[in-house]
Amino acid sequence: MDLSSIPIANQVTPSFTNKKISVCLNDHNFLLRKQQVLFTIHGNDFEGFLDGTEVIRTRFVISATGETVVNPELCRLFSTSTTTKVMHLHFQLRAMKKADLSMCDYIIKIKKVYDTLAACGNAATEV
């Protein structure tokens, strides 16, 4: 199927999770494959998309001024930071070691974590 003929809002990214379904379907493993697919659907909360109770949001919407803008609802969904992620980033920052990195690489590594925390709205004030 050629993805260029499908509107961007209706395209589905093939790799929606970092977990892969490892069993290829054949005549002998239907139940195992079914179980893996159902666990993947349930684990990623995709049931609503399959039964129609969850609405698939478009990437872009038309604003009141007539401009095409990124859907603010998607921005809200994807910009929310979880407490676990923020805690993990703080831990990474505290536990970071220079080891065999050059000073420049070490500072860049620290800055990446710091910038990610700042993007989440939880800038580290002291380490």
C-alpha positions as CSV (number, residue, x, y, z in Angstrom):
1,M,0.0,0.0,0.0
2,D,1.3,3.4,-0.9
3,L,1.2,5.7,2.1
4,S,1.5,8.9,-0.1
5,S,-2.1,8.3,-1.3
6,I,-3.4,8.3,2.3
7,P,-4.0,11.7,4.1
8,I,-1.4,12.3,6.9
9,A,-4.1,12.4,9.5
10,N,-5.2,8.9,8.6
11,Q,-1.8,7.3,8.4
12,V,-0.9,4.8,11.2
13,T,2.7,4.5,12.3
14,P,3.7,0.8,11.9
15,S,5.8,0.8,15.1
16,F,3.4,2.1,17.8
17,T,5.3,0.5,20.6
18,N,8.7,-0.6,21.6
19,K,7.4,-4.2,22.2
20,K,7.2,-6.3,19.1
21,I,4.8,-9.2,18.5
22,S,7.4,-11.9,18.1
23,V,5.3,-14.7,16.8
24,C,4.4,-14.9,13.1
25,L,1.0,-16.3,12.4
26,N,0.8,-19.8,11.0
27,D,-1.6,-22.7,11.2
28,H,-0.2,-23.9,14.5
29,N,0.1,-20.8,16.7
30,F,-3.2,-18.8,16.3
31,L,-3.9,-18.8,20.1
32,L,-0.4,-17.6,21.0
33,R,-0.5,-14.9,18.4
34,K,-4.0,-13.8,19.5
35,Q,-2.9,-13.6,23.1
36,Q,0.1,-11.4,22.1
37,V,-2.0,-9.1,20.0
38,L,-4.7,-8.7,22.7
39,F,-2.0,-8.0,25.4
40,T,-0.5,-5.3,23.1
41,I,-3.9,-3.7,22.4
42,H,-4.8,-3.8,26.1
43,G,-1.3,-2.6,27.3
44,N,-1.4,0.4,25.1
45,D,-5.1,1.3,25.8
46,F,-6.1,0.9,22.1
47,E,-9.5,-0.8,22.9
48,G,-11.3,2.5,22.5
49,F,-9.9,3.0,19.0
50,L,-11.1,-0.5,18.0
51,D,-14.6,-0.4,19.4
52,G,-15.2,3.2,18.3
53,T,-15.5,4.9,21.8
54,E,-12.3,6.8,21.3
55,V,-12.1,9.4,18.5
56,I,-9.0,9.5,16.3
57,R,-7.7,13.1,16.5
58,T,-6.4,14.8,13.4
59,R,-2.9,16.3,13.6
60,F,-3.9,19.7,12.3
61,V,-7.0,21.8,12.7
62,I,-8.3,25.1,11.3
63,S,-8.1,27.9,13.8
64,A,-10.7,30.7,14.1
65,T,-8.5,32.9,12.0
66,G,-8.4,30.3,9.2
67,E,-4.8,29.1,9.8
68,T,-3.8,25.5,9.8
69,V,-2.4,24.8,13.3
70,V,-1.3,21.8,15.3
71,N,-4.2,20.3,17.1
72,P,-4.0,21.8,20.7
73,E,-5.6,18.7,22.1
74,L,-2.7,16.6,20.8
75,C,-0.2,19.1,22.2
76,R,-1.8,18.7,25.6
77,L,-1.8,14.9,25.4
78,F,1.8,14.6,24.3
79,S,3.3,17.4,26.4
80,T,2.1,16.1,29.7
81,S,5.0,14.8,31.8
82,T,4.6,11.9,34.1
83,T,5.9,12.0,37.6
84,T,7.8,8.8,36.9
85,K,9.6,10.3,33.9
86,V,10.6,13.5,35.8
87,M,11.8,11.4,38.8
88,H,13.8,9.3,36.4
89,L,15.4,12.3,34.8
90,H,16.3,13.8,38.2
91,F,17.9,10.5,39.2
92,Q,19.8,10.4,35.9
93,L,21.1,13.9,36.6
94,R,22.2,13.0,40.2
95,A,23.8,9.7,39.2
96,M,25.6,10.8,36.1
97,K,29.3,10.0,36.0
98,K,32.0,11.3,33.7
99,A,33.7,7.9,33.4
100,D,35.7,7.9,30.2
101,L,33.8,10.7,28.4
102,S,35.6,13.9,27.4
103,M,34.6,16.9,29.4
104,C,32.7,18.3,26.4
105,D,30.7,15.1,26.0
106,Y,30.0,14.9,29.7
107,I,28.6,18.5,29.8
108,I,26.5,17.8,26.7
109,K,25.1,14.7,28.4
110,I,24.2,16.7,31.5
111,K,22.7,19.5,29.3
112,K,20.4,17.0,27.4
113,V,18.9,15.7,30.7
114,Y,18.6,19.3,32.1
115,D,16.9,20.5,28.9
116,T,14.5,17.6,28.9
117,L,13.6,18.5,32.5
118,A,13.2,22.1,31.6
119,A,10.9,21.1,28.7
120,C,8.7,19.2,31.2
121,G,8.5,22.3,33.3
122,N,10.7,20.8,36.1
123,A,14.0,22.5,35.6
124,A,16.6,21.3,38.1
125,T,17.7,24.1,40.3
126,E,20.4,22.2,42.2
127,V,22.1,18.9,41.8
